[in-house]
Amino acid sequence: MFEESMAPFKNMVDIQAQMLERLTKQQIECTQACFQATMQQAMQLQNVKSPADLANLQMEYTKKLEEMMNSANEQNIKAMKEAHDAIQKLSLGALDKE
């Protein structure tokens, strides 16, 4: 009976753990992509011949980072919303059993 009463709590912990795993994976991927973009930026600096080239290169780099951050943000929000919805469904299911 104790295990049965603890099942919703265990499920909630599992949902939260899965969410944190997704968030961690997404953050690692984002960090790697930012690092790669920075390395690419550094390599492209060798080809700069004018201040205008440098400004264009910097704008492209900044735009690329902004797109990566926006994508990571969207993925993080999606993961948290899915976890929220799953926990809410679990909570409502537990209340219906009472």
mmCIF file as gemmi writes it, N, C-alpha and C atoms, coordinates in Angstrom:
data_model
loop_
_atom_site.group_PDB
_atom_site.id
_atom_site.type_symbol
_atom_site.label_atom_id
_atom_site.label_alt_id
_atom_site.label_comp_id
_atom_site.label_asym_id
_atom_site.label_entity_id
_atom_site.label_seq_id
_atom_site.pdbx_PDB_ins_code
_atom_site.Cartn_x
_atom_site.Cartn_y
_atom_site.Cartn_z
_atom_site.occupancy
_atom_site.B_iso_or_equiv
_atom_site.pdbx_formal_charge
_atom_site.auth_seq_id
_atom_site.auth_asym_id
_atom_site.pdbx_PDB_model_num
ATOM 1 N N . MET Axp A 1 ? 0.831 -1.193 0 1 0 ? 1 A 1
ATOM 2 C CA . MET Axp A 1 ? 0 0 0 1 0 ? 1 A 1
ATOM 3 C C . MET Axp A 1 ? 0.882 1.266 0 1 0 ? 1 A 1
ATOM 4 N N . PHE Axp A 2 ? 1.986 1.22 0.748 1 0 ? 2 A 1
ATOM 5 C CA . PHE Axp A 2 ? 2.899 2.362 0.797 1 0 ? 2 A 1
ATOM 6 C C . PHE Axp A 2 ? 3.475 2.643 -0.585 1 0 ? 2 A 1
ATOM 7 N N . GLU Axp A 3 ? 3.906 1.575 -1.282 1 0 ? 3 A 1
ATOM 8 C CA . GLU Axp A 3 ? 4.477 1.756 -2.623 1 0 ? 3 A 1
ATOM 9 C C . GLU Axp A 3 ? 3.447 2.342 -3.576 1 0 ? 3 A 1
ATOM 10 N N . GLU Axp A 4 ? 2.218 1.905 -3.449 1 0 ? 4 A 1
ATOM 11 C CA . GLU Axp A 4 ? 1.159 2.411 -4.314 1 0 ? 4 A 1
ATOM 12 C C . GLU Axp A 4 ? 0.915 3.899 -4.054 1 0 ? 4 A 1
ATOM 13 N N . SER Axp A 5 ? 0.942 4.29 -2.796 1 0 ? 5 A 1
ATOM 14 C CA . SER Axp A 5 ? 0.703 5.699 -2.471 1 0 ? 5 A 1
ATOM 15 C C . SER Axp A 5 ? 1.883 6.585 -2.888 1 0 ? 5 A 1
ATOM 16 N N . MET Axp A 6 ? 3.069 6.016 -2.979 1 0 ? 6 A 1
ATOM 17 C CA . MET Axp A 6 ? 4.26 6.779 -3.369 1 0 ? 6 A 1
ATOM 18 C C . MET Axp A 6 ? 4.463 6.808 -4.883 1 0 ? 6 A 1
ATOM 19 N N . ALA Axp A 7 ? 3.694 6.028 -5.634 1 0 ? 7 A 1
ATOM 20 C CA . ALA Axp A 7 ? 3.873 5.948 -7.09 1 0 ? 7 A 1
ATOM 21 C C . ALA Axp A 7 ? 3.757 7.309 -7.77 1 0 ? 7 A 1
ATOM 22 N N . PRO Axp A 8 ? 2.755 8.134 -7.458 1 0 ? 8 A 1
ATOM 23 C CA . PRO Axp A 8 ? 2.695 9.455 -8.12 1 0 ? 8 A 1
ATOM 24 C C . PRO Axp A 8 ? 3.931 10.313 -7.822 1 0 ? 8 A 1
ATOM 25 N N . PHE Axp A 9 ? 4.419 10.244 -6.594 1 0 ? 9 A 1
ATOM 26 C CA . PHE Axp A 9 ? 5.617 11.007 -6.239 1 0 ? 9 A 1
ATOM 27 C C . PHE Axp A 9 ? 6.818 10.513 -7.038 1 0 ? 9 A 1
ATOM 28 N N . LYS Axp A 10 ? 6.965 9.199 -7.139 1 0 ? 10 A 1
ATOM 29 C CA . LYS Axp A 10 ? 8.07 8.614 -7.923 1 0 ? 10 A 1
ATOM 30 C C . LYS Axp A 10 ? 7.957 9.024 -9.388 1 0 ? 10 A 1
ATOM 31 N N . ASN Axp A 11 ? 6.744 9.002 -9.925 1 0 ? 11 A 1
ATOM 32 C CA . ASN Axp A 11 ? 6.539 9.421 -11.312 1 0 ? 11 A 1
ATOM 33 C C . ASN Axp A 11 ? 6.901 10.889 -11.509 1 0 ? 11 A 1
ATOM 34 N N . MET Axp A 12 ? 6.55 11.719 -10.538 1 0 ? 12 A 1
ATOM 35 C CA . MET Axp A 12 ? 6.878 13.138 -10.618 1 0 ? 12 A 1
ATOM 36 C C . MET Axp A 12 ? 8.398 13.337 -10.623 1 0 ? 12 A 1
ATOM 37 N N . VAL Axp A 13 ? 9.092 12.611 -9.774 1 0 ? 13 A 1
ATOM 38 C CA . VAL Axp A 13 ? 10.555 12.705 -9.728 1 0 ? 13 A 1
ATOM 39 C C . VAL Axp A 13 ? 11.151 12.241 -11.052 1 0 ? 13 A 1
ATOM 40 N N . ASP Axp A 14 ? 10.594 11.188 -11.638 1 0 ? 14 A 1
ATOM 41 C CA . ASP Axp A 14 ? 11.075 10.702 -12.938 1 0 ? 14 A 1
ATOM 42 C C . ASP Axp A 14 ? 10.872 11.754 -14.03 1 0 ? 14 A 1
ATOM 43 N N . ILE Axp A 15 ? 9.722 12.4 -14.01 1 0 ? 15 A 1
ATOM 44 C CA . ILE Axp A 15 ? 9.439 13.456 -14.995 1 0 ? 15 A 1
ATOM 45 C C . ILE Axp A 15 ? 10.442 14.595 -14.848 1 0 ? 15 A 1
ATOM 46 N N . GLN Axp A 16 ? 10.694 15.006 -13.619 1 0 ? 16 A 1
ATOM 47 C CA . GLN Axp A 16 ? 11.649 16.094 -13.379 1 0 ? 16 A 1
ATOM 48 C C . GLN Axp A 16 ? 13.062 15.689 -13.793 1 0 ? 16 A 1
ATOM 49 N N . ALA Axp A 17 ? 13.434 14.447 -13.524 1 0 ? 17 A 1
ATOM 50 C CA . ALA Axp A 17 ? 14.768 13.976 -13.907 1 0 ? 17 A 1
ATOM 51 C C . ALA Axp A 17 ? 14.924 13.969 -15.424 1 0 ? 17 A 1
ATOM 52 N N . GLN Axp A 18 ? 13.883 13.531 -16.125 1 0 ? 18 A 1
ATOM 53 C CA . GLN Axp A 18 ? 13.935 13.526 -17.586 1 0 ? 18 A 1
ATOM 54 C C . GLN Axp A 18 ? 14.044 14.949 -18.128 1 0 ? 18 A 1
ATOM 55 N N . MET Axp A 19 ? 13.309 15.876 -17.521 1 0 ? 19 A 1
ATOM 56 C CA . MET Axp A 19 ? 13.372 17.27 -17.948 1 0 ? 19 A 1
ATOM 57 C C . MET Axp A 19 ? 14.795 17.814 -17.753 1 0 ? 19 A 1
ATOM 58 N N . LEU Axp A 20 ? 15.37 17.539 -16.599 1 0 ? 20 A 1
ATOM 59 C CA . LEU Axp A 20 ? 16.723 18.034 -16.329 1 0 ? 20 A 1
ATOM 60 C C . LEU Axp A 20 ? 17.748 17.409 -17.27 1 0 ? 20 A 1
ATOM 61 N N . GLU Axp A 21 ? 17.566 16.147 -17.613 1 0 ? 21 A 1
ATOM 62 C CA . GLU Axp A 21 ? 18.464 15.504 -18.578 1 0 ? 21 A 1
ATOM 63 C C . GLU Axp A 21 ? 18.372 16.189 -19.935 1 0 ? 21 A 1
ATOM 64 N N . ARG Axp A 22 ? 17.142 16.487 -20.372 1 0 ? 22 A 1
ATOM 65 C CA . ARG Axp A 22 ? 16.957 17.179 -21.654 1 0 ? 22 A 1
ATOM 66 C C . ARG Axp A 22 ? 17.576 18.565 -21.62 1 0 ? 22 A 1
ATOM 67 N N . LEU Axp A 23 ? 17.344 19.298 -20.53 1 0 ? 23 A 1
ATOM 68 C CA . LEU Axp A 23 ? 17.901 20.645 -20.418 1 0 ? 23 A 1
ATOM 69 C C . LEU Axp A 23 ? 19.425 20.613 -20.43 1 0 ? 23 A 1
ATOM 70 N N . THR Axp A 24 ? 19.995 19.665 -19.712 1 0 ? 24 A 1
ATOM 71 C CA . THR Axp A 24 ? 21.456 19.542 -19.663 1 0 ? 24 A 1
ATOM 72 C C . THR Axp A 24 ? 22.016 19.217 -21.038 1 0 ? 24 A 1
ATOM 73 N N . LYS Axp A 25 ? 21.384 18.274 -21.727 1 0 ? 25 A 1
ATOM 74 C CA . LYS Axp A 25 ? 21.838 17.905 -23.073 1 0 ? 25 A 1
ATOM 75 C C . LYS Axp A 25 ? 21.757 19.105 -24.012 1 0 ? 25 A 1
ATOM 76 N N . GLN Axp A 26 ? 20.659 19.843 -23.931 1 0 ? 26 A 1
ATOM 77 C CA . GLN Axp A 26 ? 20.489 21.013 -24.787 1 0 ? 26 A 1
ATOM 78 C C . GLN Axp A 26 ? 21.544 22.078 -24.486 1 0 ? 26 A 1
ATOM 79 N N . GLN Axp A 27 ? 21.855 22.264 -23.214 1 0 ? 27 A 1
ATOM 80 C CA . GLN Axp A 27 ? 22.854 23.267 -22.836 1 0 ? 27 A 1
ATOM 81 C C . GLN Axp A 27 ? 24.246 22.86 -23.331 1 0 ? 27 A 1
ATOM 82 N N . ILE Axp A 28 ? 24.551 21.592 -23.245 1 0 ? 28 A 1
ATOM 83 C CA . ILE Axp A 28 ? 25.845 21.11 -23.736 1 0 ? 28 A 1
ATOM 84 C C . ILE Axp A 28 ? 25.933 21.324 -25.241 1 0 ? 28 A 1
ATOM 85 N N . GLU Axp A 29 ? 24.866 20.98 -25.96 1 0 ? 29 A 1
ATOM 86 C CA . GLU Axp A 29 ? 24.859 21.164 -27.409 1 0 ? 29 A 1
ATOM 87 C C . GLU Axp A 29 ? 24.992 22.637 -27.776 1 0 ? 29 A 1
ATOM 88 N N . CYS Axp A 30 ? 24.312 23.496 -27.053 1 0 ? 30 A 1
ATOM 89 C CA . CYS Axp A 30 ? 24.39 24.941 -27.316 1 0 ? 30 A 1
ATOM 90 C C . CYS Axp A 30 ? 25.795 25.462 -27.047 1 0 ? 30 A 1
ATOM 91 N N . THR Axp A 31 ? 26.386 25.034 -25.949 1 0 ? 31 A 1
ATOM 92 C CA . THR Axp A 31 ? 27.737 25.47 -25.611 1 0 ? 31 A 1
ATOM 93 C C . THR Axp A 31 ? 28.731 25.018 -26.677 1 0 ? 31 A 1
ATOM 94 N N . GLN Axp A 32 ? 28.582 23.783 -27.142 1 0 ? 32 A 1
ATOM 95 C CA . GLN Axp A 32 ? 29.465 23.28 -28.194 1 0 ? 32 A 1
ATOM 96 C C . GLN Axp A 32 ? 29.294 24.075 -29.484 1 0 ? 32 A 1
ATOM 97 N N . ALA Axp A 33 ? 28.047 24.388 -29.838 1 0 ? 33 A 1
ATOM 98 C CA . ALA Axp A 33 ? 27.79 25.157 -31.054 1 0 ? 33 A 1
ATOM 99 C C . ALA Axp A 33 ? 28.384 26.564 -30.945 1 0 ? 33 A 1
ATOM 100 N N . CYS Axp A 34 ? 28.265 27.175 -29.773 1 0 ? 34 A 1
ATOM 101 C CA . CYS Axp A 34 ? 28.85 28.51 -29.562 1 0 ? 34 A 1
ATOM 102 C C . CYS Axp A 34 ? 30.37 28.456 -29.658 1 0 ? 34 A 1
ATOM 103 N N . PHE Axp A 35 ? 30.949 27.42 -29.077 1 0 ? 35 A 1
ATOM 104 C CA . PHE Axp A 35 ? 32.401 27.264 -29.142 1 0 ? 35 A 1
ATOM 105 C C . PHE Axp A 35 ? 32.85 27.088 -30.589 1 0 ? 35 A 1
ATOM 106 N N . GLN Axp A 36 ? 32.125 26.272 -31.359 1 0 ? 36 A 1
ATOM 107 C CA . GLN Axp A 36 ? 32.476 26.066 -32.762 1 0 ? 36 A 1
ATOM 108 C C . GLN Axp A 36 ? 32.347 27.36 -33.558 1 0 ? 36 A 1
ATOM 109 N N . ALA Axp A 37 ? 31.295 28.12 -33.28 1 0 ? 37 A 1
ATOM 110 C CA . ALA Axp A 37 ? 31.107 29.403 -33.968 1 0 ? 37 A 1
ATOM 111 C C . ALA Axp A 37 ? 32.247 30.362 -33.635 1 0 ? 37 A 1
ATOM 112 N N . THR Axp A 38 ? 32.702 30.346 -32.397 1 0 ? 38 A 1
ATOM 113 C CA . THR Axp A 38 ? 33.81 31.21 -31.978 1 0 ? 38 A 1
ATOM 114 C C . THR Axp A 38 ? 35.103 30.793 -32.67 1 0 ? 38 A 1
ATOM 115 N N . MET Axp A 39 ? 35.324 29.499 -32.769 1 0 ? 39 A 1
ATOM 116 C CA . MET Axp A 39 ? 36.531 29.009 -33.454 1 0 ? 39 A 1
ATOM 117 C C . MET Axp A 39 ? 36.487 29.375 -34.94 1 0 ? 39 A 1
ATOM 118 N N . GLN Axp A 40 ? 35.323 29.23 -35.54 1 0 ? 40 A 1
ATOM 119 C CA . GLN Axp A 40 ? 35.163 29.596 -36.943 1 0 ? 40 A 1
ATOM 120 C C . GLN Axp A 40 ? 35.398 31.096 -37.125 1 0 ? 40 A 1
ATOM 121 N N . GLN Axp A 41 ? 34.896 31.888 -36.204 1 0 ? 41 A 1
ATOM 122 C CA . GLN Axp A 41 ? 35.095 33.333 -36.238 1 0 ? 41 A 1
ATOM 123 C C . GLN Axp A 41 ? 36.59 33.657 -36.176 1 0 ? 41 A 1
ATOM 124 N N . ALA Axp A 42 ? 37.291 32.998 -35.282 1 0 ? 42 A 1
ATOM 125 C CA . ALA Axp A 42 ? 38.733 33.246 -35.137 1 0 ? 42 A 1
ATOM 126 C C . ALA Axp A 42 ? 39.482 32.886 -36.414 1 0 ? 42 A 1
ATOM 127 N N . MET Axp A 43 ? 39.079 31.792 -37.048 1 0 ? 43 A 1
ATOM 128 C CA . MET Axp A 43 ? 39.749 31.387 -38.294 1 0 ? 43 A 1
ATOM 129 C C . MET Axp A 43 ? 39.452 32.373 -39.419 1 0 ? 43 A 1
ATOM 130 N N . GLN Axp A 44 ? 38.229 32.89 -39.458 1 0 ? 44 A 1
ATOM 131 C CA . GLN Axp A 44 ? 37.858 33.819 -40.515 1 0 ? 44 A 1
ATOM 132 C C . GLN Axp A 44 ? 38.508 35.194 -40.337 1 0 ? 44 A 1
ATOM 133 N N . LEU Axp A 45 ? 38.914 35.501 -39.125 1 0 ? 45 A 1
ATOM 134 C CA . LEU Axp A 45 ? 39.583 36.784 -38.89 1 0 ? 45 A 1
ATOM 135 C C . LEU Axp A 45 ? 40.858 36.918 -39.718 1 0 ? 45 A 1
ATOM 136 N N . GLN Axp A 46 ? 41.469 35.8 -40.073 1 0 ? 46 A 1
ATOM 137 C CA . GLN Axp A 46 ? 42.693 35.82 -40.871 1 0 ? 46 A 1
ATOM 138 C C . GLN Axp A 46 ? 42.454 36.38 -42.276 1 0 ? 46 A 1
ATOM 139 N N . ASN Axp A 47 ? 41.2 36.298 -42.724 1 0 ? 47 A 1
ATOM 140 C CA . ASN Axp A 47 ? 40.874 36.759 -44.081 1 0 ? 47 A 1
ATOM 141 C C . ASN Axp A 47 ? 40.384 38.206 -44.124 1 0 ? 47 A 1
ATOM 142 N N . VAL Axp A 48 ? 40.312 38.859 -42.982 1 0 ? 48 A 1
ATOM 143 C CA . VAL Axp A 48 ? 39.822 40.235 -42.928 1 0 ? 48 A 1
ATOM 144 C C . VAL Axp A 48 ? 40.848 41.176 -43.548 1 0 ? 48 A 1
ATOM 145 N N . LYS Axp A 49 ? 40.362 42.012 -44.465 1 0 ? 49 A 1
ATOM 146 C CA . LYS Axp A 49 ? 41.259 42.932 -45.146 1 0 ? 49 A 1
ATOM 147 C C . LYS Axp A 49 ? 40.895 44.395 -44.908 1 0 ? 49 A 1
ATOM 148 N N . SER Axp A 50 ? 39.725 44.621 -44.315 1 0 ? 50 A 1
ATOM 149 C CA . SER Axp A 50 ? 39.299 46.009 -44.088 1 0 ? 50 A 1
ATOM 150 C C . SER Axp A 50 ? 38.406 46.075 -42.847 1 0 ? 50 A 1
ATOM 151 N N . PRO Axp A 51 ? 38.239 47.274 -42.323 1 0 ? 51 A 1
ATOM 152 C CA . PRO Axp A 51 ? 37.311 47.436 -41.195 1 0 ? 51 A 1
ATOM 153 C C . PRO Axp A 51 ? 35.883 47.007 -41.547 1 0 ? 51 A 1
ATOM 154 N N . ALA Axp A 52 ? 35.484 47.21 -42.783 1 0 ? 52 A 1
ATOM 155 C CA . ALA Axp A 52 ? 34.137 46.812 -43.218 1 0 ? 52 A 1
ATOM 156 C C . ALA Axp A 52 ? 34.002 45.284 -43.178 1 0 ? 52 A 1
ATOM 157 N N . ASP Axp A 53 ? 35.06 44.591 -43.62 1 0 ? 53 A 1
ATOM 158 C CA . ASP Axp A 53 ? 35.051 43.121 -43.553 1 0 ? 53 A 1
ATOM 159 C C . ASP Axp A 53 ? 34.923 42.652 -42.104 1 0 ? 53 A 1
ATOM 160 N N . LEU Axp A 54 ? 35.655 43.298 -41.218 1 0 ? 54 A 1
ATOM 161 C CA . LEU Axp A 54 ? 35.611 42.943 -39.803 1 0 ? 54 A 1
ATOM 162 C C . LEU Axp A 54 ? 34.214 43.187 -39.222 1 0 ? 54 A 1
ATOM 163 N N . ALA Axp A 55 ? 33.617 44.314 -39.575 1 0 ? 55 A 1
ATOM 164 C CA . ALA Axp A 55 ? 32.274 44.626 -39.077 1 0 ? 55 A 1
ATOM 165 C C . ALA Axp A 55 ? 31.255 43.613 -39.591 1 0 ? 55 A 1
ATOM 166 N N . ASN Axp A 56 ? 31.351 43.251 -40.874 1 0 ? 56 A 1
ATOM 167 C CA . ASN Axp A 56 ? 30.44 42.252 -41.44 1 0 ? 56 A 1
ATOM 168 C C . ASN Axp A 56 ? 30.625 40.889 -40.785 1 0 ? 56 A 1
ATOM 169 N N . LEU Axp A 57 ? 31.872 40.504 -40.58 1 0 ? 57 A 1
ATOM 170 C CA . LEU Axp A 57 ? 32.165 39.231 -39.934 1 0 ? 57 A 1
ATOM 171 C C . LEU Axp A 57 ? 31.614 39.197 -38.517 1 0 ? 57 A 1
ATOM 172 N N . GLN Axp A 58 ? 31.783 40.299 -37.81 1 0 ? 58 A 1
ATOM 173 C CA . GLN Axp A 58 ? 31.283 40.366 -36.435 1 0 ? 58 A 1
ATOM 174 C C . GLN Axp A 58 ? 29.757 40.328 -36.407 1 0 ? 58 A 1
ATOM 175 N N . MET Axp A 59 ? 29.113 40.986 -37.353 1 0 ? 59 A 1
ATOM 176 C CA . MET Axp A 59 ? 27.646 40.971 -37.404 1 0 ? 59 A 1
ATOM 177 C C . MET Axp A 59 ? 27.126 39.565 -37.707 1 0 ? 59 A 1
ATOM 178 N N . GLU Axp A 60 ? 27.79 38.849 -38.615 1 0 ? 60 A 1
ATOM 179 C CA . GLU Axp A 60 ? 27.397 37.473 -38.926 1 0 ? 60 A 1
ATOM 180 C C . GLU Axp A 60 ? 27.559 36.577 -37.698 1 0 ? 60 A 1
ATOM 181 N N . TYR Axp A 61 ? 28.665 36.745 -37.003 1 0 ? 61 A 1
ATOM 182 C CA . TYR Axp A 61 ? 28.937 35.961 -35.796 1 0 ? 61 A 1
ATOM 183 C C . TYR Axp A 61 ? 27.876 36.242 -34.721 1 0 ? 61 A 1
ATOM 184 N N . THR Axp A 62 ? 27.574 37.51 -34.523 1 0 ? 62 A 1
ATOM 185 C CA . THR Axp A 62 ? 26.579 37.891 -33.519 1 0 ? 62 A 1
ATOM 186 C C . THR Axp A 62 ? 25.205 37.34 -33.892 1 0 ? 62 A 1
ATOM 187 N N . LYS Axp A 63 ? 24.856 37.405 -35.168 1 0 ? 63 A 1
ATOM 188 C CA . LYS Axp A 63 ? 23.57 36.877 -35.625 1 0 ? 63 A 1
ATOM 189 C C . LYS Axp A 63 ? 23.507 35.367 -35.408 1 0 ? 63 A 1
ATOM 190 N N . LYS Axp A 64 ? 24.586 34.672 -35.707 1 0 ? 64 A 1
ATOM 191 C CA . LYS Axp A 64 ? 24.627 33.22 -35.523 1 0 ? 64 A 1
ATOM 192 C C . LYS Axp A 64 ? 24.448 32.863 -34.042 1 0 ? 64 A 1
ATOM 193 N N . LEU Axp A 65 ? 25.138 33.585 -33.169 1 0 ? 65 A 1
ATOM 194 C CA . LEU Axp A 65 ? 24.99 33.324 -31.727 1 0 ? 65 A 1
ATOM 195 C C . LEU Axp A 65 ? 23.566 33.616 -31.251 1 0 ? 65 A 1
ATOM 196 N N . GLU Axp A 66 ? 22.996 34.692 -31.743 1 0 ? 66 A 1
ATOM 197 C CA . GLU Axp A 66 ? 21.631 35.039 -31.353 1 0 ? 66 A 1
ATOM 198 C C . GLU Axp A 66 ? 20.655 33.941 -31.778 1 0 ? 66 A 1
ATOM 199 N N . GLU Axp A 67 ? 20.822 33.431 -32.994 1 0 ? 67 A 1
ATOM 200 C CA . GLU Axp A 67 ? 19.949 32.348 -33.474 1 0 ? 67 A 1
ATOM 201 C C . GLU Axp A 67 ? 20.115 31.094 -32.607 1 0 ? 67 A 1
ATOM 202 N N . MET Axp A 68 ? 21.347 30.775 -32.241 1 0 ? 68 A 1
ATOM 203 C CA . MET Axp A 68 ? 21.587 29.603 -31.395 1 0 ? 68 A 1
ATOM 204 C C . MET Axp A 68 ? 20.951 29.779 -30.026 1 0 ? 68 A 1
ATOM 205 N N . MET Axp A 69 ? 21.077 30.957 -29.455 1 0 ? 69 A 1
ATOM 206 C CA . MET Axp A 69 ? 20.506 31.211 -28.132 1 0 ? 69 A 1
ATOM 207 C C . MET Axp A 69 ? 18.975 31.178 -28.178 1 0 ? 69 A 1
ATOM 208 N N . ASN Axp A 70 ? 18.402 31.744 -29.219 1 0 ? 70 A 1
ATOM 209 C CA . ASN Axp A 70 ? 16.944 31.708 -29.359 1 0 ? 70 A 1
ATOM 210 C C . ASN Axp A 70 ? 16.443 30.278 -29.515 1 0 ? 70 A 1
ATOM 211 N N . SER Axp A 71 ? 17.16 29.485 -30.304 1 0 ? 71 A 1
ATOM 212 C CA . SER Axp A 71 ? 16.781 28.079 -30.483 1 0 ? 71 A 1
ATOM 213 C C . SER Axp A 71 ? 16.884 27.317 -29.163 1 0 ? 71 A 1
ATOM 214 N N . ALA Axp A 72 ? 17.972 27.528 -28.436 1 0 ? 72 A 1
ATOM 215 C CA . ALA Axp A 72 ? 18.148 26.855 -27.144 1 0 ? 72 A 1
ATOM 216 C C . ALA Axp A 72 ? 17.044 27.264 -26.176 1 0 ? 72 A 1
ATOM 217 N N . ASN Axp A 73 ? 16.708 28.541 -26.185 1 0 ? 73 A 1
ATOM 218 C CA . ASN Axp A 73 ? 15.639 29.044 -25.321 1 0 ? 73 A 1
ATOM 219 C C . ASN Axp A 73 ? 14.314 28.353 -25.642 1 0 ? 73 A 1
ATOM 220 N N . GLU Axp A 74 ? 13.988 28.251 -26.915 1 0 ? 74 A 1
ATOM 221 C CA . GLU Axp A 74 ? 12.742 27.602 -27.328 1 0 ? 74 A 1
ATOM 222 C C . GLU Axp A 74 ? 12.723 26.133 -26.901 1 0 ? 74 A 1
ATOM 223 N N . GLN Axp A 75 ? 13.846 25.452 -27.079 1 0 ? 75 A 1
ATOM 224 C CA . GLN Axp A 75 ? 13.925 24.042 -26.685 1 0 ? 75 A 1
ATOM 225 C C . GLN Axp A 75 ? 13.798 23.884 -25.172 1 0 ? 75 A 1
ATOM 226 N N . ASN Axp A 76 ? 14.419 24.769 -24.425 1 0 ? 76 A 1
ATOM 227 C CA . ASN Axp A 76 ? 14.321 24.712 -22.958 1 0 ? 76 A 1
ATOM 228 C C . ASN Axp A 76 ? 12.888 24.931 -22.496 1 0 ? 76 A 1
ATOM 229 N N . ILE Axp A 77 ? 12.234 25.922 -23.061 1 0 ? 77 A 1
ATOM 230 C CA . ILE Axp A 77 ? 10.848 26.21 -22.686 1 0 ? 77 A 1
ATOM 231 C C . ILE Axp A 77 ? 9.952 25.026 -23.045 1 0 ? 77 A 1
ATOM 232 N N . LYS Axp A 78 ? 10.189 24.424 -24.2 1 0 ? 78 A 1
ATOM 233 C CA . LYS Axp A 78 ? 9.396 23.263 -24.615 1 0 ? 78 A 1
ATOM 234 C C . LYS Axp A 78 ? 9.579 22.11 -23.625 1 0 ? 78 A 1
ATOM 235 N N . ALA Axp A 79 ? 10.818 21.841 -23.224 1 0 ? 79 A 1
ATOM 236 C CA . ALA Axp A 79 ? 11.084 20.755 -22.275 1 0 ? 79 A 1
ATOM 237 C C . ALA Axp A 79 ? 10.41 21.023 -20.937 1 0 ? 79 A 1
ATOM 238 N N . MET Axp A 80 ? 10.477 22.257 -20.463 1 0 ? 80 A 1
ATOM 239 C CA . MET Axp A 80 ? 9.854 22.591 -19.181 1 0 ? 80 A 1
ATOM 240 C C . MET Axp A 80 ? 8.327 22.544 -19.27 1 0 ? 80 A 1
ATOM 241 N N . LYS Axp A 81 ? 7.766 22.989 -20.378 1 0 ? 81 A 1
ATOM 242 C CA . LYS Axp A 81 ? 6.313 22.94 -20.549 1 0 ? 81 A 1
ATOM 243 C C . LYS Axp A 81 ? 5.828 21.501 -20.601 1 0 ? 81 A 1
ATOM 244 N N . GLU Axp A 82 ? 6.549 20.645 -21.312 1 0 ? 82 A 1
ATOM 245 C CA . GLU Axp A 82 ? 6.156 19.241 -21.374 1 0 ? 82 A 1
ATOM 246 C C . GLU Axp A 82 ? 6.208 18.599 -19.989 1 0 ? 82 A 1
ATOM 247 N N . ALA Axp A 83 ? 7.23 18.921 -19.218 1 0 ? 83 A 1
ATOM 248 C CA . ALA Axp A 83 ? 7.329 18.392 -17.857 1 0 ? 83 A 1
ATOM 249 C C . ALA Axp A 83 ? 6.191 18.945 -16.999 1 0 ? 83 A 1
ATOM 250 N N . HIS Axp A 84 ? 5.913 20.221 -17.133 1 0 ? 84 A 1
ATOM 251 C CA . HIS Axp A 84 ? 4.812 20.844 -16.379 1 0 ? 84 A 1
ATOM 252 C C . HIS Axp A 84 ? 3.491 20.151 -16.704 1 0 ? 84 A 1
ATOM 253 N N . ASP Axp A 85 ? 3.235 19.945 -18.002 1 0 ? 85 A 1
ATOM 254 C CA . ASP Axp A 85 ? 1.988 19.305 -18.417 1 0 ? 85 A 1
ATOM 255 C C . ASP Axp A 85 ? 1.895 17.877 -17.881 1 0 ? 85 A 1
ATOM 256 N N . ALA Axp A 86 ? 3.013 17.149 -17.923 1 0 ? 86 A 1
ATOM 257 C CA . ALA Axp A 86 ? 3.018 15.769 -17.428 1 0 ? 86 A 1
ATOM 258 C C . ALA Axp A 86 ? 2.772 15.723 -15.92 1 0 ? 86 A 1
ATOM 259 N N . ILE Axp A 87 ? 3.374 16.639 -15.182 1 0 ? 87 A 1
ATOM 260 C CA . ILE Axp A 87 ? 3.181 16.683 -13.724 1 0 ? 87 A 1
ATOM 261 C C . ILE Axp A 87 ? 1.742 17.093 -13.402 1 0 ? 87 A 1
ATOM 262 N N . GLN Axp A 88 ? 1.218 18.035 -14.159 1 0 ? 88 A 1
ATOM 263 C CA . GLN Axp A 88 ? -0.166 18.459 -13.938 1 0 ? 88 A 1
ATOM 264 C C . GLN Axp A 88 ? -1.125 17.3 -14.209 1 0 ? 88 A 1
ATOM 265 N N . LYS Axp A 89 ? -0.892 16.567 -15.283 1 0 ? 89 A 1
ATOM 266 C CA . LYS Axp A 89 ? -1.726 15.405 -15.607 1 0 ? 89 A 1
ATOM 267 C C . LYS Axp A 89 ? -1.619 14.354 -14.509 1 0 ? 89 A 1
ATOM 268 N N . LEU Axp A 90 ? -0.402 14.135 -14.034 1 0 ? 90 A 1
ATOM 269 C CA . LEU Axp A 90 ? -0.177 13.179 -12.95 1 0 ? 90 A 1
ATOM 270 C C . LEU Axp A 90 ? -0.906 13.621 -11.679 1 0 ? 90 A 1
ATOM 271 N N . SER Axp A 91 ? -0.83 14.891 -11.369 1 0 ? 91 A 1
ATOM 272 C CA . SER Axp A 91 ? -1.49 15.428 -10.168 1 0 ? 91 A 1
ATOM 273 C C . SER Axp A 91 ? -3.008 15.293 -10.265 1 0 ? 91 A 1
ATOM 274 N N . LEU Axp A 92 ? -3.547 15.635 -11.406 1 0 ? 92 A 1
ATOM 275 C CA . LEU Axp A 92 ? -4.992 15.527 -11.575 1 0 ? 92 A 1
ATOM 276 C C . LEU Axp A 92 ? -5.442 14.07 -11.514 1 0 ? 92 A 1
ATOM 277 N N . GLY Axp A 93 ? -4.622 13.174 -12.063 1 0 ? 93 A 1
ATOM 278 C CA . GLY Axp A 93 ? -4.927 11.742 -11.987 1 0 ? 93 A 1
ATOM 279 C C . GLY Axp A 93 ? -4.91 11.233 -10.566 1 0 ? 93 A 1
ATOM 280 N N . ALA Axp A 94 ? -3.98 11.724 -9.771 1 0 ? 94 A 1
ATOM 281 C CA . ALA Axp A 94 ? -3.887 11.308 -8.365 1 0 ? 94 A 1
ATOM 282 C C . ALA Axp A 94 ? -5.076 11.822 -7.584 1 0 ? 94 A 1
ATOM 283 N N . LEU Axp A 95 ? -5.523 13.03 -7.9 1 0 ? 95 A 1
ATOM 284 C CA . LEU Axp A 95 ? -6.675 13.591 -7.196 1 0 ? 95 A 1
ATOM 285 C C . LEU Axp A 95 ? -7.97 12.854 -7.564 1 0 ? 95 A 1
ATOM 286 N N . ASP Axp A 96 ? -8.045 12.413 -8.821 1 0 ? 96 A 1
ATOM 287 C CA . ASP Axp A 96 ? -9.24 11.688 -9.251 1 0 ? 96 A 1
ATOM 288 C C . ASP Axp A 96 ? -9.378 10.341 -8.539 1 0 ? 96 A 1
ATOM 289 N N . LYS Axp A 97 ? -8.252 9.759 -8.12 1 0 ? 97 A 1
ATOM 290 C CA . LYS Axp A 97 ? -8.281 8.453 -7.45 1 0 ? 97 A 1
ATOM 291 C C . LYS Axp A 97 ? -8.767 8.568 -6.02 1 0 ? 97 A 1
ATOM 292 N N . GLU Axp A 98 ? -8.67 9.763 -5.464 1 0 ? 98 A 1
ATOM 293 C CA . GLU Axp A 98 ? -9.059 9.935 -4.044 1 0 ? 98 A 1
ATOM 294 C C . GLU Axp A 98 ? -10.523 10.038 -3.866 1 0 ? 98 A 1
